[in-house]
Amino acid sequence: MLMGKQRDEFLRLYQRFLAEKTKLEWGRIQSPPASRLADYQTLAEPSKNTATENYSRLVVCKLNGGLGTTMGCGQTKSLLEVREGKSFLDLIFDQLKTVNQKFCADIPLLLMNSFYTDLETRSVLKNYSGKVRWQTFLQNKFPRLHADTGNPLSEDEYGEEACYPPGHGDLFFCLEEQGIWDSLVSEGRDILFVSNSDNLGALPDDKILNHIVENNIPFLIEMTPKTIADVKGGTLYVDNDRLNLLEIGAVPEEHLSEFCSQQKFKIFNTNNIWINLVALREQMVRGGFDLEVIGNRKMVGDTPIIQLETALGSAINRIEGACGIVVPRDRFLPVKKTSDLLLLRSDLFIFKNGVPEKNPIRKLEGLPEIRLGAQFDSLEDFQARIPIPLNIIDLRSLVIEGDVRFEGECTLTEDVEVIADQKAIVIPNKAVI
């Protein structure tokens, strides 16, 4: 049962969802020209003293509300092992500790948990005492709505599935309502860097932070060039000379294929976002802004439902002076599927202080294109079938279908297809394909 300001926030979200019936005029929107976006490669490198001063203003926030459900796992995603016994959370702490030591900084870490992840995350945080200053906060828990009746699902009937965390656009409300915003600003921490906890490429960055400070930028989204692996990622577009964020949930069904292609939209949203808390508060005092409401349609069992969500990045068209920046691909290394985990666990990456870096001995450009069959979808099956990380430094592409299992340390080169369409295939230890 929702109470107080949480109830008011949900009702406000619901009323806006009912009122927002404007359909995108698809022909008018276009990918922003290069002149509308900053280029990371052109940014100046600040002196160490300047960087140290800038870092004294920074707070890092990780969006930590997700489970590993896309990999068939009900555990908090940030607690899953990435490599050599270390989880995403372990590596995040390693990364931030390194920056703090290098710049004599004390950058705090915020973790925005959901009701799915809060208890499990807090239970392990005691192991990080003394490494980095951290704080957790809990985002809202809203009721799913029956798609046919509009009524909230009953917790008596649907249990935990009756509710959901309403997207990362919930961040502003939670920081304000729970007093975290005021606490940070009073400490002089007025720049917030937000990213997903499964993106190990999202590091605090000297050049981006300095660019924000020097140009008084209130809100900045990192974008990166789109590849065929990024078909569902949100993107920026221009409409009436304003930058807007377009998420796949807002795309008319008849235009989904065009949205997912690389023709109309050349860049996509990494969800690495930088926010000046003071500038944002000033705008909210002047009249505030409401983020676009997305009605995300799903199924809970056999029941069609709608969950009302907001995306943090959609603030870009509400905040005067907000902008985007095109960053290198290595700032976007998320793990959404087991194929992403295969890459990070392989010899393609070397981890230094929690940071995945491409192995310099790889001569081929980019990362291999990996396609794994349904037998590898779950984390449990993936680890049973590939128990030891693969050597793929010279691999261009990999397709595995059917009942395939690797017995040990194997090397894959160039273009590899392993298709078990009739009987199981076991690839022996030390095999080279």
N, C-alpha and C positions, 0 to 999 in steps of 0.2 A: 504494500500500500504506500503510494507516494504521499509525502507530507511537506508542508511549508513551501520553501522556495524551490525545492526540487519538483514538487507538483506544479507550481506556477510555471517553471521552465518547460516542462513537458507540454502543458496546455498551450503555452505560447508557440511551441514548435508545431503542435497539431493544428492550431488555428492558421499559422502561416502556410502549412502544407495544404490546407483546404483552399486557401486564398491564392496560392501561387500556381496558376494554371497556364502561364505564358509558355508558349511553345517556341523552341529555338527556330529562328529563320535560318535554316542550314546554309542557304546559298550566300548569306552575308558574312559568315564567320570564316576566318582564315588563320593559318599559322602566322605568328608575329614575324615581321621582318627582322633581320639580324640587328638593325639599328635600334630596335626596342629592347634589346637584351644586352646586358653586360657580358663580356667574354672573360672568363677566368684567366686565360693566357695573357691578357693585357694588364692584369692587375699588378700594382707595385708591391714589392716585398718590403714590409716595414722593418725598421731597425729593431734590435732585440729589446731596447728600452721602451720603444713605442708598443711593441707587441705585448710586453709585460704589463704596461699600463692598460692596454685594451683588455687583456685577459682579467684584470681586476674587476671588470664590469660584467663578465660573462657568467651565465648559468647554462648548464646542459640539461635538457629534458629528453628522456627516452619514453616513447609511447609503448607501454608494456602491458597492454590489455589483451594480447592475443594468445591463443593456444596453438599447438602444432596440428590442428585438425586437417590441414591440407596434406599432411604427411601421416594421417591416420593415428595421431597421437593426442591424447587429452591433457598432456602436461603443459604447464606454462612454457611458451616457446623460448623465452630468453634463458631458460634453465636447461635446454637441450644441449648435449655435447656437440661442439663444432669440430674440435680437433685436439688430439693428445690430452684428453681428459678435461679440457676447458670448455665451459659453456659460453653463450653469447654474453651473459652477465659478467663472467670472469674476464673476458676479453675487453668489455667496455670499461671495467674498473682499471685494467692494465693500461688501456689507452689514456684515460684521464689522469691516472697517476703519473704517467710519463710527461704529459703536458705540464702538470703542476710542478713537477721537479725541474723541468727545463726552464720554466719561466718564473720560478719561485712564486707560483700562484696557489690559490686555494679554491679552484673552481668547484662549486657544489654540483652534485648530480641529483636531479629530480626524476622519479619514476612514476608515471601516471598509470596506475594499475586499474584493472576492471574487477568486478566481483568474481570473475573467473580466476584471476591470477593473484589477487591481493594476498590471501593467506599464505599461499605457497611461496610467493616471492619474499614476504616479510620473514618467513621461517628460515630462509637461508641467508638473509642480509647480516645476521649477527656474525657470520664468518668473514665479513669485509670490514670489520671494525678497525679504524686507524688508517685504512688505505686511502679513502676518499670520503669527504663529507657528503652524506646522502640523506634524502628525505623521500618518502613515498606519499602519494595522495590518491584518493579513490575517485574515479569518474562516476557519472550518474548511472543509474540502473532504471531503465524505462520499460514499460510494457509493450510487447508486440501486439499489433492490431490484426484482428481477423480481416482478411482482404475483402470479404463479401459483406460483412456486417459493420465493420469499423469498430467493433467492441474489443476491449483488451482481452487477451487470453487469460484464462483463470490459472493461477498458480496451483490450485487444488488439482486441476486436471492435467496441466502440462509441466508442473514442477519448475525446475530452473529454466526450461526452454520457453517459459512464458515471458521472460525478460531478456534484455540485451543491453550492451553498452553502446551509446548513440554516436559513435564515430569520434575522430580526434578533434572535430570542431568544438567539442564539449570542453576543450582545454581552457578557453577564456573564462567560462562560467565557473569552472572548478577552482581555478587559481584565485579568482575574485572572491567567491563564496567562502572558501576555506582559509582566507587570510594570507595565502602564500604570496600573492602579488605585492601587498604592502610590505611584507617582511623582506622580500628580495630588494625592493626599491630603497627601503630604509637603510639597507646594508650597502647601497651603491651598486647593486647588481641589476642593471637596467636593460641588458641585452640577453635575450633567451634564444638558444639554439635548440631546435626541436627536430628529432628524427625517429625513425622506427628502430626498435631494439634489435631487429634481425638484420639491420643494414650495417655491417662492420666497416663499410667505407665512409660512413658519416662521422668524420673526425672534426674536432674544433680546428679551424683553419686560420692562420695568421693573416693571409692576404684578404680573404673574404671579410673577416672581422674588421680589418683596417679600412676596407672599402666602405663598409657600413658606417663606421665612426666618422671617417673623413667627409662623407657625403650626406650625413644625417638621414640615412635611409630607415624608414619606420618598419618596413616589412619586405623581406626578400625571399623568393623561392628559387632553389637550385633546380635547374632543368639539365637534361643531358640528351644527346642525339638518340633518336629512336631506332631500335633494331627490331627484327622479326620476333625477338623474345619479349618485346614490350607492348604487345598488341592491346592489352587491357589497361595500360597505365593512363592516368589522367594527363591532360596537356593544357597548355596555354593557347588562347586564341584572342584575336582582336575583333571587337565589335563596337561600332561608334567611337573608334579611336581609343578604346579602353581595353586594358588587359583583363582577361577573365580566365578562370579555371574551368575546364570541362572534364567531368568525370564520366566514366562509361555508363553509370546509372542514369544520367541525364540525357543520354543520346537517344533520339528516336530510333525505334527498331529498324526502320527502313534504311538507316544510315550507319548501322553498326559496322558493316564491312568496310566502309570508307573510313570510319573512325579508327579501326584497327590496322589499316594499311599504313604504309610509310609515305604515301603520296601527298595527302592533304596536310598532315601534321608531321613535322620533322623532329620535334622534341617531345619529351614527356617528363612528367613530374616525379622527382626522386623522393618527394615528401621530406626533404631537408629544408627546414624553414627557419629564418632568422627574424626575430621580432624585437623592436625597441619598446619596452614595456611602458616607459614614460610617454612616448609619442602616442602609443595606442590608447593609454588611459585618457590623454587629452582629447583624442577624437571621440572616445566614448562619452566624456563629459559634455562635449559639444552637441551630441545627438546620437552617438552610438551607431551601431550597424548590426544588421541581422544577416547571418550567413545563409546561403541558399539551402533550402531543405530538400533532401533527396529521399524519395520514397523507395526504399530498397525492398523489392518483392522476393520472397523466399518461400520455402515450404518447411513447416514443422510437422514431420510425419506426413499425413495426408492433408494437412490444413494449410491453405494458402494464407500467407501473412504479409504484412507490411511493417517494416521497422523504419522509423524516421531518423535520419542521420544528417549530420553536417560535416563538411570537409574543411579542415583548417586552412588549406590553401585557397579556398574560395573568398577569403578575406582580401585577396589581392585587388578585387575591383570595388572594395568598400573603403580602402585606406588610401588617402591622398599621398602620393609619392611612393607607393608600393611598386616593386619592380621584380624582374627575373634576372637570372644569370645562368649562362651555359657553362657547365663544369665538366671536367674529364669523367670518363666512365668509371674510373676507379673510386669515385665518391659514391657509387651506387653498386653495392654488392649484397643484395638481399638474399635470403634463403626462403623461398616460397614452396619449393618442391625438392624431392630427393635428388634430382639432377643438379640443383644448385649446390647441395651439400657435397655431391660427388666432386665438383670442381674445387671447392674450398679445402677438401680433405686430400686432394691430390698433390703431386709435385709441381703443379702450376703455380702454387702460392707458397711463399715463405712468410711466416708470422714473426714480426719483430715488435715486442712490447704491445701485443694485442692487435697489431695492424697487419692485415693481409696485403702483401706486396707481390706483384707478379714476378715469377722466377726470371731473372735476367737472361738465362740461357735459352729461353724460348725464342725462336726466330720467327715463327708465324705471327701475323697480326691478330689481335683480338683473342677471344676465348673460343674454344671448340663449341660447336652446336651439339647439344646432347638431347637425345630423345629416348626415354626409357618406357617400356611397356607397363601395363597395369600391374604386373607381378612385382614391380619395384615401387609402387605408389606409397605404400606404408613404410614408415621408418623401420619397423621391425623386420619386414621382408627385405628391404633394401640392405640392411646391415647383415642379414643372414646370407644374402646372395653376393654381396661385395664386402666380405669381412675385413679386408685389408685395403687401404687406399690404393688406387690405380696410378701407375706412372703414365701420364698422358702429355708430357711436355711437347711431343711432336704430333699431337692429334689435331686434325681439322674438324672431324665430325664423328659422331658415334650414334648408332641406332641399335638398341637391344630390344628384342621382342620375344615373349614366350618364357618357358621354363629354363632360364639360364643361370648358372652359378659359377663364380670364380673361387677357386680353391685357395688362392694365396696372392702373392705379389706378382702382378701381371703388367705388361707393358703394351700399350695400344698406340699405334702410329698412323699418320695420314688419315684415311677415311675407313672406318670400320663399321661393318654391319654383322650382327650375330642374331640370326632368326631361328628360333626353335619352334617350328610349326608342326612337327610330328612327335618328336621325343625330346626329352631333356638333354641339354648340353652342359657339360661340366668342363670348364677351362682350367687346365692344370696349373699348379704353382710354377712361377718363372716363365710362363708362356709369353711369347711375343707375337702380336698380331698386327 
